[in-house]
Amino acid sequence: MARTEKKKDVVIVGLGWTGSIAGIELAAEGLEIVALERGRDQNTVPEFKYPNQIDELKYGVRLKNMQHPSQQTVTVRRRDSEVALPYRSMGSFLPANGVGGAGTHWNGLLWRPQPEEIQLRSYVKAKWGESIIPEGMNLMDYPVTYDELEPFFTRFDHVAGISGKAGNLKGKIQEGGNPFEGWRSEDYPMPPLPRTYDSTKFEAACKAMGYHPFPAPAGVASTAYVNPYGMQMAPCNFCGFCERFGCYQYSKSSPQTAILDALKRKPNFTYRTHAEVLRVEIAADGKTATGVTYFDAINQEEVFQPADLVILSAYQLNNVHLLLVSGIGKPYDPATNEGVTGKNYAYQMNGGVTMFFKDANFNPFIGHGSNGICIDDFSVNQNDFGKLGFIGGAYWRSGTFNGQPIRSMSLPSGTPTWGGKWKEAIKEYYGRSMSIGSHGSHMSYRANHLDLDPTYKDPHGRPLMRMTFNWQENDLKMNQYMKLKAAEVGRAMKPDLMQLGFKDIGAQYDVRPYQTTHNTGGHIMSDSPLEGVVNRYCQAWDKHNVFVMGAGNFVQNTQYNPTGMVGGLAYWTVNAIRTLYLRNPRPLV
């Protein structure tokens, strides 16, 4: 028999970016709120204090900040005809575990989608006709526009504290920014950060070829900054320990740096760690949720937390799993293309080139996670899909972003992985390589989906979630095109040696090597309950007091890192809760 806690107005599942946003915005309404976090508490001090946090073996290799498969995992297969097997060793993607979520260990790149990506099906239909959409591609529009979301993107820019250079201010193109981005009502809160040698070489080559380079939008402070919640950021020192690490000097945008200390001061907000939510409990009439049941790992017991409003803000995979085991939304069936929960799972496309210069010294220990110069000349709104034969686009970036010696030892292909020859190669090439990385969109397909596994169960007796996923021809074609075009820029830089395949993917999805933690879809937004799990306000179609946040709302993945869209949608959602739902709880249609 589960122990029952005192009822709250709001229960929040997961305390990363979206959970923190929901908490601080709804606490301002005077609501009694409790957040439940499966992992440990994490603060800049003492958890990330210097020099403890820059232990690359503990955090970069052994993944101290990440979810362990013994806590939560999925089973994986490439197609419906295969038997799925458990993901037992972290590789392809690295969900977080603890307060702050993936916002703790990310690199800090914060983009907005292009307006064309928000209405992608309509954009394709208007320019080329629906006949170019491949069979089996679930290409969709969001039920909200870029113009509607722009104020909320801007709000998140200011809360997170972003450094960059606007390229489109109120429709006017700005020199030095991204000319292909959607319009902005304001410039970035902070100017761009200084540049490293590799990024300046890339910038010069791009300009010479007629491209339009600009500084990467960075969730890393370039100067001292105070955000709208009164949280302070300090300028980055380019230590190179962003990816997989918490920031020890308050420079990287994260829930810890931007929100949590302000949120914890609210007398009507509390949070509990080591509290793994097992399911959302549903009322007898099936129309609303009554709260959630979680497992208290400290006291080793199940606990029921009643609440009037349930907000799911865990990682995308965890959100979808909770929806499936709780019976929220009809499970998706790829055979009929009916149902919604688990539909439109998508990922990200990566590729690029690496160049070696025998007479250069790039000082690879100097950088930060979102360092670099980008171009968007091969982005969604610049590509001729009809001519190229694929739907999608990618941005390119070059810059030193990982100063970790164990994980950042770029050596030519064919170099032995140990021994004397390996040491000789390190002596010759360490500090002499740079890369151009492409980061591209990924479409959604009937074949790629999430459901409950019929065989494997987690420690609580719930079915594991099953991931059915493989690369499709459209996306492989786009990635190959990007790689070949990037090679042209690489050759123009006249390296001594160049090889294709920076963070490259194979022809078949391989779960073992790390690729990206940009899992999206599964509880997508839609205009109709027949098409998605949540409506335009991220409210569950069939349980009006359940709101679901995060990248699971994406109808297909954009060409950019998802955090900017995730944060913008979070502010859009809490605004709807505050201004529309609280005064009259109901379906917001």
Stockholm file with secondary structure:
# STOCKHOLM 1.0

chainA/1-589         MARTEKKKDVVIVGLGWTGSIAGIELAAEGLEIVALERGRDQNTVPEFKYPNQIDELKYGVRLKNMQHPSQQTVTVRRRDSEVALPYRSMGSFLPANGVGGAGTHWNGLLWRPQPEEIQLRSYVKAKWGESIIPEGMNLMDYPVTYDELEPFFTRFDHVAGISGKAGNLKGKIQEGGNPFEGWRSEDYPMPPLPRTYDSTKFEAACKAMGYHPFPAPAGVASTAYVNPYGMQMAPCNFCGFCERFGCYQYSKSSPQTAILDALKRKPNFTYRTHAEVLRVEIAADGKTATGVTYFDAINQEEVFQPADLVILSAYQLNNVHLLLVSGIGKPYDPATNEGVTGKNYAYQMNGGVTMFFKDANFNPFIGHGSNGICIDDFSVNQNDFGKLGFIGGAYWRSGTFNGQPIRSMSLPSGTPTWGGKWKEAIKEYYGRSMSIGSHGSHMSYRANHLDLDPTYKDPHGRPLMRMTFNWQENDLKMNQYMKLKAAEVGRAMKPDLMQLGFKDIGAQYDVRPYQTTHNTGGHIMSDSPLEGVVNRYCQAWDKHNVFVMGAGNFVQNTQYNPTGMVGGLAYWTVNAIRTLYLRNPRPLV
#=GR chainA/1-589 SS CCEECCCEEEEEECCSHHHHHHHHHHHTTTCCEEEECSSCCCCTTTTTCTTGGGCIIIIIISCTTBCCTTTSCEEEESSTTSCCEECCSCCSCCCBCSTTGGGTTSCCBCCCCCHHHHTHHHHHHHHHCGGGSCTTBCCCCCSSCHHHHHHHHHHHHHHHTCBCCCSEETTEECTTSCTTSCCBSSCCSBCCCCCCHHHHHHHHHHHHTTCCCEECCBSBCSSCEECTTSCEECCCCCBSCCTTSCCTTSCBCCHIIIIIHHHHTCTTEEEESSEEEEEEEECTTSSSEEEEEEEETTTTEEEEEEEEEEEECSCHHHHHHHHHHHTCSCBCBTTTTBCCBTEEEECCEEEEEEEECTTCCCCTTSBCTTCSEEECTTSGGGCCHHHHTCCCCEEEEESCCCCCTTTCCCCCTTCCSSSHHHHHHHHHHTTCEEEEEEEECBCCBTTSEEEEEEEEECTTSCEEEEEECCCCHHHHHHHHHHHHHHHHHHHHTCCSEEEECTTCCCSSCCSSSCCCSCCEEESCBCSSTTTCSBCTTSBBTTCTTEEECSGGGCSSBCSSCTHHHHHHHHHHHHHHIIIIITTSCSCCC
#=GC SS_cons         CCEECCCEEEEEECCSHHHHHHHHHHHTTTCCEEEECSSCCCCTTTTTCTTGGGCIIIIIISCTTBCCTTTSCEEEESSTTSCCEECCSCCSCCCBCSTTGGGTTSCCBCCCCCHHHHTHHHHHHHHHCGGGSCTTBCCCCCSSCHHHHHHHHHHHHHHHTCBCCCSEETTEECTTSCTTSCCBSSCCSBCCCCCCHHHHHHHHHHHHTTCCCEECCBSBCSSCEECTTSCEECCCCCBSCCTTSCCTTSCBCCHIIIIIHHHHTCTTEEEESSEEEEEEEECTTSSSEEEEEEEETTTTEEEEEEEEEEEECSCHHHHHHHHHHHTCSCBCBTTTTBCCBTEEEECCEEEEEEEECTTCCCCTTSBCTTCSEEECTTSGGGCCHHHHTCCCCEEEEESCCCCCTTTCCCCCTTCCSSSHHHHHHHHHHTTCEEEEEEEECBCCBTTSEEEEEEEEECTTSCEEEEEECCCCHHHHHHHHHHHHHHHHHHHHTCCSEEEECTTCCCSSCCSSSCCCSCCEEESCBCSSTTTCSBCTTSBBTTCTTEEECSGGGCSSBCSSCTHHHHHHHHHHHHHHIIIIITTSCSCCC
//
